[in-house]
Amino acid sequence: MTLDLDLPQGQTLTAYDVAQLWEPDRRLELIDGVLTVMSSPSIPHQRTQMRLLKLLFAAAPPHLETWAAPVDVLSPDTVVQPDVLVVDPSHVVGSDPIEVNPLLVIEILSPSTALYDLNTKFKRYERAGIPSYWVVDPLGGRLIVWELREGAYVEVLDRAGDEPWTARQPFAVTVVPSELVGPEGGR
């Protein structure tokens, strides 16, 4: 795929540069000033995302909000679009959430993004101090959960199947990994 982007040459990009490049058929992320172009999510990915949203909407306390991609968050030099995030809206200044650290981020894996989600984004979320990071693997009907402890993520769950698990962060919500994905799974 050839990209026809009018990018400033010889300088590091910022979140605000990337915001000027937005097009509805492209997801753009910026890690330490380096631009990454993501493909649009597939129908199975969107089904998993909607199931997560429904679950979190039903359990969230009134002072927290659940958002879905595309929402640019983190910092001026790193813009990511988690598939699902939970935020405290009182920490959003104006209408620009770029510099907001969510309380929870969730990524839905696909063959094209799994390494990026499990490595690059994992480290950026950890460095940003996001208290809880979940990854859903639709192919395996699997949920992996990390929580921040003393500045580093610690795995607290790696589960597939029908056994429920109740999260404590950022609020209590019971998740059954197999119910997050349909029988078709995958992206």
N, C-alpha and C positions, 0 to 999 in steps of 0.2 A: 504494500500500500504506500503510495506517495503522499506526503503531507505538503500542502501548500499553505504554510503559515508565515506570516510576516513577523519574524522574530528579530529582536535586537541582537546584532552579532557582536561577539567578543565581550559580553557581559553576563553576569548571573541574573537569571530571571527572578522576579518576585511574584507573590500571590496576586498582586494587583495587575501585573503584566499578563498572567494567565487568564484572569477574569476578562480581559479584553479579547481573548482568543476564543471564547466559548462559542460552541455550535451545538445544536440539539442532538446531533448524531454521534458526538464524540465526548468521551469522558477524559478530561485532562487532570493529571496529578503532577505535583512538583515536589521532589525530594531533594532538599539542600540545593535548590536552584536548578536542578536537572528535570526537564520535562519528560513525562511519560504519557503516552496515549493509550487509553484502554478501550477495548471494544464494548459495545452495548451488551447488557446482560441478556441471557437467553430466557425463554419462557419458564423452564424449570427453576432457574435461578430466581426469577421474579415471584414464582409461587412460594418458594422457600422464604423469600423476603417478606411477602405478604403474611405468611403464617407467623413469622417472628413479630411483625408489627402488631398483628391482632393480639397475640399473647401479651406483649409488653404494654399495649394500650390498656388492656383489661386490668393489668396488675399495678400500673404506675400510680404513685400517689399524686395528688393534684398539683404539687409544687414542681414536678419534673415533667419533661416533655420527651416524647420519642419521635425521632426524625428519620427520614429515609434519604438515600442518595438520589440525586446529586446535591450534596451540601458540602461546601469547602470549609474545612476546619484545620487547625493547628497553629500555624505561625506564618509570618510574611515570606519565609524562605521554604516552607514545606506545606503544601496544600494537598490534603487527601480527602477522598470521598468514601467514608465507610458505608457499607451497604445499609446498616442500621446503627443508630446512635441514640444515647439517652443523655440529655443535657439539663442543666439547671438554667432555665431561661433568664434568671436574674443576672447571670454572668455574661449575657449577650449584650453588647453595647450597640444600640441602634439596630439597624437591619443587617449588619455585616458580621456573620459568625466566624470569619476567617480565624481570628485569634482566640477561639473558644476551645478549651479542653473538655471533651465529653467525660461523663462519669463511666460510660460503657460504650465500647465500639464493638461491632459485630461485622465480620467479613464472611461471605459465602464463597467457598472455594470453587474454582473451576480449573480445568487443566491449564489454561493460559495464564492464570493469576496465582496459582497455589504457592509457588516459590516466593513470589513477591509479597503475598499476604503473610506467609509464615516466617519470612526473614526480614525484608526491608521494612515493611509496615510494622511488624512486631517490634523491631528495635526503635522505630520512631515513636510508636505509641508508648513504649516503656520509657524512653527518654523524656517524653512530654509529661509523664506522670499520670497517665490515664489509669484509674484504679482497676478497671476490669476489661479484659479483652476476650471475646468469644470468637471461635471459628466454627462454622458449620460446613461439614463435608457432605454435600448432597449425594455423591456417589456411594458413600458408605453409611449414610444415615447417622453420621457421627457428630458429636459436639465435643469441642475441646475448650476448656476455660482456664484462663490465667488471671491471677489477681496480683496486684502490686504489693510487695512487702519489702520494706527497707530499700526502695528504689529499684527493685528488680522483680520481674514477673516470675511467679511460682505457679506451676501447673496444679490446679485443684480438681480438675475433672478431665477425663478422656473416656467418653462413653458412647456406645452405639446401642441401638435396639429400643426396647419398650420400657426399660426401667426409668422411672421419673427421677429427676434431680431438682432440688430447690436452691436457687441462687439466693444469696443474702445481699449482694451488691448489684446495683445501687438500691435495690429494693427486693423484697421477697417475691419470687415468681417460680412456679414449678414448670419444668421443661421435660418433655419426653422426646428424645432425639428423633425417633422414628416418625413422630407426628410433624416434624418440621419439613420433611421431604415427602414427596409423593412416591408412589411405587415406581415411577419412571426415573426418579433421582436425576443427578447429573446436570450438566449445562449443555 
